[in-house]
Amino acid sequence: MPDIDPEFLALPLRELADTALQRARDLGAEHADFRLERIRGQYLVLADGAVETAADSDTLGFAVRVVHNGVWGFAAGDDLGEATSAPNHDAVAAVAGQAVELAKVAAAATTERIELAPEPAHPDATWVSSYETDPFSVPMREKTALLTGWSRRLLEDSRVDHVDVRFFAAKEQKFYADTAGTSTTQQRVRVAPVAEVVATRAGRLDSMRTLAPPVGRGWEYVPTVENELAELPELLAEKLAAPGVDPGSYDLVIHPSNLWLAIHESIGHATELDRALGYEAAYAGTSFATVDNLGSLRYGSSIMNVTGDRTVEHGLASVGYDDEGVATGSFDLIRDGVLVGYQRDRRISRLRGHDRSNGCAYADSPATMPIQRMANVSLAPAPNGPSTEDLISGVEHGIYIVGDRSWSIDMQRYNFQFTGQRFYRIENGRLAGMLRDVAYQATTTEFWNAMTALGGPQTHVLGGSFMCGKGQPGQVASVSHGCPSAHFSGVRVLNTSQEAGQ
């Protein structure tokens, strides 16, 4: 396991935090927290083997958040001074003062008193994510050479007209301290490599993409994508020649590379407590899973067990402590098919009478205020469940779906439609050729109550999204979703070309 970079630890983290927190206390804040962070990003895109985009970003700054007379105040800055030799205490104290002044101004428009659920102090805590090679330590020339090799290999196949290869990487380093005595220093790394082939045949345009999900790992993960490259041209050719699906009701066997997205949209967002309380109504909110349904809503079939977890290894949302100093863990959201919990931060937890937060606060930059964000929300496999092949063998007439593509869901996370990368007709328990133009449609509770079988642990895959948006102003977070393959009975399937009038 790597250590936190010495360059970050050399910054005047504790000194600046002490200055900010003392200034906030002196101005009457009942709570204050200080967050100093460095966020590095890298985005590399190749089109047909030529570098189209190579971008690096590096953000360093700090933020002070206060509760003053029951009102939030927040301000941020980037003037750290001359590192350890002459830290700019005046600038940090000024930002703390601005946060308190903002709280005073906001008091006139505030109708709810801000109180935070209590949290034990965690002094001098350190956490580093699980990875081997820092992607930012690998020269750009080496990265470009690898991705160029992928592109050229794919373009050599006559069945491929165009190749896009993309690589994303992020590295977050955060120091947090608050007036209750917590101080944490953390570092996490995540990567997302993708290769996609495109072709046009007989007037049809389509693409085929690798399935390797984004993960909380380092550069060591990226070469594993090569294992998928050889099959992409054949898969694309088969898809272009495949017949369109006949609309109707089908049994579906859904691979984790597709099912993770249904979890994200219909469970992950729906079980964020702020949404369930009516927040986010102006932007991609709210949720049908309202608090009056807690403990009684039949979310899905009795084999459905879903947890939120910010500790799972390689999870994109995994951290040791959230951006409110809360020690993270795992918690139940759905048990035996019934809604039993929500994802919460400290303010929303206290608002609803919970003793503790479950560690779901996150800010995507030093210039943004922490908001409630999604944990790694995952569907548990059946402990002794079948393989994906065994799930397929139990279907007489159905469709096997692999890989994610487009999706649509309403603001309450209830009515949805999903497509995928690959679709196979199932006849008498066997795969009987590829289909195209498939979309499955349902309501959230209808869909999850149609789940009749889960694969075993051997089918479990940790998928996820590098960029999930929420908030006003908008913030972006990464999140993983683990799940097994699963069988669903009698799901409505549309032909997307027919629906588009083609």
N, C-alpha and C positions, 0 to 999 in steps of 0.2 A: 504494500500500500504506500503510495507517495505521501510525502509530508506537505504541509502548506508551504507555498513558495516563500523563501526567505525575504524576497523583495516586498511582499505584502506585509509580512510580520515586522519588517523594519520601519513601517509607517508608524507615526505617533498615535496609534489606535487608542490606547488607554488614556493618554494625556488629553487628547481632544474630547474623548467621551466624558471625562471628569469635568472638563470645562463646561461643556454643553449642559450636562445634567445639573451641575451646581447653579448655573445661571437660571435654568428653568425653575429650580427649587426657590431660588431667591425671589423670583417673580410670582411665586404663589401657585405653581403647578402642582396638582396632587399626584400626577404621574408624568414621567417623561422617559422617552427612550431615544437612543442615538444609534444610528446605523451608518457605518462607513463601508463602502464596497467598491470593488473593481470588477467590471464585467467585460470580458473579451468575446468577440464574435468573429467568425470567419465564414465566408460564403463563396464557394468555387463552383462555377458552372461551365461545362464544355458542351458545345453544339457541334456534332459530327467531328469530334476530336480537336476542335479549335477552342481555345479559351475565350469564352464570351464575357464572363464576369469573374473577377477575383477581388474580393472586398474584405478588408479587415476593419474591425471597430474596437475601440478601447475606451471605456468610460470609467472615470474615477471621481467619486464625490461622496457626500455625506448628507444625512437628513436628520432632523430633529422632529419628533412627534410628541405632543403634550396633550394632557387633559387638564383644562383650567376652568374651574367652576362648572364642571360637568360638560364642557364643550371641547371638541377636537380643535387642535391647532397643529399646523404642519408647515415646515419650511425646509429648503435644501440649499446646499452650496457646494462649491468645488475648490475653494481656496484653502489648501492645506498648509500653505507656507512652504518653506524649504525643507520638506521631509523631516527627518529627525533632528536636524541641526537647529531649525528655527520654526517650529510649528506655529501656525497662525491662530493663536487662542482668541484673539479679538474677533476674527471672522466667524469662528465657531460660536462664540458667545452671542454675536449679533444675530446669527441664524436662529439660535434658541430664543432670543428675544422676539424675533419676527414670528416664530411659531406661537408664542404666547399672545402677541398682539393680534394675530389672526383669530385666535380663539375668542378674544374679547369682541372683535368685530362680528364674528359669526354668531355670537350669543343672541343677538337680536332676531336671528332667523332660525334658531334651534328650538325644536319642540320636544325632543327626547334627551334626557340627561344621559351622558355617556358614562357608563360604569363598566369595568373590566372584570371578567371572572378571575379569581385568584390563581396564581401559579407559584409553586415553590421556586426559590432562587436557585439558579444554576451558575455558580461562579466559576470562571476560568474553564469553561467547557470547550472542547475541540471536536470537530467531526470532519472527515474527508470521505468523499464518495469512492466507490470501488472501481478503480481503473488501473491500468498498467502503464500506458504511455500517454503522456500529455500530448494531445494533438497539436498544440501550439509549439511544441518542441520539434516537430517534424518539418523540415524545410518545404517551402511551397513548391520547389522544383521536384521534390520526391512525390508530393501529392499529385501534382499535375502529370507526372510521368505515369503514375499508376492509373489515373482516370483516362489519360490518353490511350493507354494500352487497352483498357476496357472498350473504349469507343472504336478503335481500329479493328479489334477482334470482331465486334458485332457488325461493323460496316462491311466486313469481308463477306458476309452472308448475303446472297442475292435476294433473300426474302425481306431484307431490311432496307428501308429507304432513308431513314434518319435516326440518329441516336442522340439522346440527351443524357448527360451524366451530371449529377449534382452532389455536392458535399457541404454539409453544414456542421459547424462545431461551435460550442459555447463553453465558457469557463467562468464560473461565479466565485468570487471570494468576498466573504461578508464578515464584518465584525459588528456585534450587537451588544449594547449595554443599556440597562435601565435603572431607575431609581430604587427598584426593589432588590438590587444586588446581583442580578443575572448579567453575565458577560460570556458571549460565545464567539468563537472564531471558526469559520467553516469554509470549505472549498469543494466544489463539485464540478464535474466535467460531463458533457454529453455530446454525442455525435449522431449524424444522420446521413448515411450514404445511399444514393438512389441511382439506378440505371434504368432507362426507358427506351424502348425501340418503337418506331412508328413506320407504318407502311400503308400504301393505297393499292387496292386490287379490285378491279371490276367496279370502280366507282365507290368503293367502300374505303373509308379512312378509319384506322384504329391503332391502338397502342397496347403495349404490354410492359409491365413494370416489375422490378424485383420486389420481393416480399419482405426482405430484411427490415425490421422496424427500427426507428430511432431508439437509442438506448443511452442510459447513463454509464457509458464506458468510454475508453480512450481509443487512440488510433489503432490499437491491436484488433479492434472489431472490424475495421473497414475492409481489410482483405477478404474477410469471410463472404462478402457479397459475390466474389468471383465464382463461388460454387453455383450460383443461379444463372450466370451469364449464358452458358452453353445452350440452355433449354429455351431461352427467350424467343429466338427466331422461329422455332418450330411451334411454340405456343401461339405466337402472333399469327402465323400462317394458318393454323388450325382455326383460330378465332375468326379470321377474315372469311374463311370458307364455310363457317358454321351456319346452320339455319337459324332464323329468329325463333324465339320461344313463342309457343301458343299461350295466350293469356289464360289464367285460370287459377285454381286452388291446387297447391302442391305441398308435399312434404319437403322440407329443406334440411339438408345437412350443411351447417355453416362452419367453415374453418375459422380458427382464431384470428387470422389475418384480415377477416371481414367482420367478425362478431365484435371485436374490440370497439369499432366505431359505433355500433348500436349501443354498446354499454356506455360509451362516452356521452352520447347525445341523449339517450332516453333514461339513463340511470345517474350518470355522473353529474350532469347539470341539474337534473330534477331533484337530487337529494342535497343540493347546496341550501342550507337553511335560510340564507338571506333571500334567495329566490322564492323559496316556499313561503316566506313572510311578505312577499310582494315587492321586494327590492328588485332592481334591474328591470322594472316594468317598461322603462323607456328604451331599453337596449337588450334585445335577445332574452328577456325574462318573460314570464315568471316560472311557476311550476304547478302542475296539476297535483303534485304530492304535498298538499297543504298539511299544516300541523294538526288539524283535527282528524287526519287519517292515520296519525302515528299509532302503531300498535294494532291497527285494524285493516288497513288497506291490503288487499290481496294483489300484490304487485305482480306475482308470477306463480308458477307451479311450485309445489312443495319441495322440489329438488333444488330450488334456487336459493343460494346463499352468497351474498355480496358483501365485501368489506371495503372500507377505506383504509389505506395503509401508506404512511409516509416513510416507512423504513425498509421496504423490500429492496433487495440488492439489485442494482442497475436500474431501478425505477427512475423515470424522468422527474417525478415530483418528490423523490426521496431526499430528506435532509435529517440532520440530527435534531435541529431546533428550528421552529418557524420564525417568521419575522416579527413575532411578539415575544420571543424568548420561551416559547412553550416546547417542552420535550415531546417529540413525536412518537407515534405508536400506531397500532392497528385497532379498528373499531368496526362494529357491525352496522350495516345499513339495511340489509334485507336478510331475514333469517327464516328459513323454511317457507319462502315465498311472501312473507309479510314485512311491510315497511316497519323498521324498528329504530332507525337512527338517521341523523343528518351529519353533514360536514359543517364544522363551526369554527369561528375564530373567538377571541376572548370577549369582544363586545356583544356579538350575537348570542353567545353562550349565556352571558349574564342576563341579557334581555329576556331570554326564555327560561330563566331559573335553573340553568345547569351549573353544577359545581365547578366544572373545569371545561376549558376549551379542548378540542382534539387536534389542535396544531395545524390549522388550515389557513393561516395568514401568510401572504406573500406579496412582495413588491418587486416589479420587474426591473427596476433601476434605482439608483440613489436619488433620483428626482421625483419618484412616485411614492405615494402613501400606501402602506400595506392594505390589501383588501382580502376578503375571504376567497380562497381559491381551491381548486379541486385537488384532492389527494389521489394517489394511485388507486383507482376504483376497480376492483377485480371480482370476477365470478369464479367461485371455487369449483374444481373438478369433482367428479364422483370418486371417492377414495379407491374403489376397486373397479372403476368404470372401464368401458370398452375402448378399443382403438378407433381411430377415424374410419378405418376400413370396415370394422365391425358395425359401426353406426350406419354406414352406407349399405351394408349387406342386409340390414333390416328394413329397407325401404323398397316398396314395389314400384312406385311411380313418383319420382321427385327430382330435385335439382341439388347438386353439390356446388357450393359457392366458395370461391377462394379470392382473397385480396380485396382491398377497399378501393372505391372510386368516388362517385358523387353521392350526395346525401341531401335530404331536406327534412326539416322538422319544424313544427309550429312553436310559437313563443312559450307555450306551456309544457313543451317537451312531451306531447301526447300523440299527435298524428304525424307519422313519418313515412319516408320512402328512401330506400337505400339501393345502390347498385354495387357492382364489384368488378374485379379484374377478369376472372375466369368463371365460367359456368359450365357444368357438365350434367347431361341428362342421366338420371338414374332409372334403370329398368330392371325389375326383378333382382334387386340387390347388387347390380353391377353398373359401372360407369359405361354409358353407351354413346360417347361422342360429345363434343362441345356444342354449346348453344351461345347465342348472342342476344343483345337487346333486353336483358333481364333486369327487372327491378322488383323488389318485394316491398309490400305496403301493408301497414297495420297501425293500430294504436298501441301505445306502450304496454298497457296491461293485457290487451288481446294477444300481443306477440309473446310476451314472457310467460303467460299462462298456457301458451301452445307448446312450450318446451317440454318434451316428454322424455328425453334422455341426454345425459352429459357424458362426454368422454372422460377417460381416466387421466391421472397426472401426466402420463406419457404424451398426451395430446396438448398439454398446457403450453401456451406461448405468451410472452409479455409484449404486447403491441403498444401503440400509443401515438401521440401527436407532439411534434416539436413546437407548434404554435397554436395555442388555444386562446381565444380572445375573450375579454370580459372587462366591464367597467367603463365609466365615463369620467375623465378621459380614458381611452382604451389602454389596457395592459395585456401583455402576452405572457403565457406560462406554458411550460412543457409538462406533460402528464402521461403516465403509462397505464395500461389496462391489461391485466392478465386474464386469460380464460381458456377453457378447453374447446374442442369441437363439440357441437351440440346439434340435436335433432329437434325440429319443430314440425308440428302437424298442421296441415290445412291452412297454409299461409297464402294470401292473395299475391299473385304475380302478374305484372304488367309487361307488355312489349313496348319498350321505350321508343322505338322507331314508329310504331303505330300511333302511340300517344302523341308523337310530334307531327303526325300527319304525313309521314314519309311512306 
